[in-house]
Amino acid sequence: MKKIAIQGIEGSNHHIVATQFFDKQILLKECLSFDVLVDSLLTNESDQAIMAIENTIAGSIIPNYALIDKNNLHISGEYYLPIHHHLMALPNQNINEITEVCSHPMALLQCKEFFKQHKHIKLVEDVDTAEIAKRISEKQLKGVAAIAPKIAADIFNLEVIEDEIQTIKNNATRFVILQTSKPANGIESINKASLKFELDHKRGSLAAVLNVMSDCKLNLTKIQSLPKIETPWKYSFFVDVTFDSYEDYKKAKAIIEIMATDFKILGEYKNGRS
């Protein structure tokens, strides 16, 4: 059985992705931080890991790009998960009896408009959505609620007080599948790539690379810059591209490798939205 590391615990969105991307014949390695998740890969405690990388509302989870790059991890796939936030607590309570809601900062941010209607509730940031649901169940905490996926209510015997409390209903998070070795994805299944490179700090350097991508018929779906801590005012660029022809991508890759420095292929895999 594959050992899959997830950020969070059973009942979290990472857990949902694990069951949908792989299958139910997996062993979960629960990690309460992305640093611990990466360590589980590096120490062979897990075979692969699932990491949230961006959200349609909150944008990129920038530290995770640095974790992938610094630890030379490989992206073998991706998964887009629609995000549904539900307010849950011990049974037989209503919203007026809830005085405190604990959740991950991202979940609180995504439900901000709902809580403007319930000003009596104190909002408390915590590490993981499902972990809070588990804590409420184990400690029988009355008056405290969690924001979590509905699966967490089923697992920890909680009752959903309010359904779908996220502000934007078509919210989704992109997750990447990580491993320490280069994945054996066949060329026929590859139509997306994640790349990283650096450029000289001079006019037109980024535009020249983007022109190469366009000329080679690549579709730029993501570009993210990260400052180089050891070199002030110099940046690394992380880009995602999709393509119809692997040969077009191969040509662009060869040209960019000449134009840029510290060029790295983070992953070549199947587009999760195709």
Order of alpha helices (4+ residues) and beta strands (2+ residues): beta-alpha-beta-alpha-beta-beta-alpha-beta-beta-beta-alpha-alpha-beta-alpha-beta-alpha-beta-beta-beta-alpha-beta-beta-alpha-beta
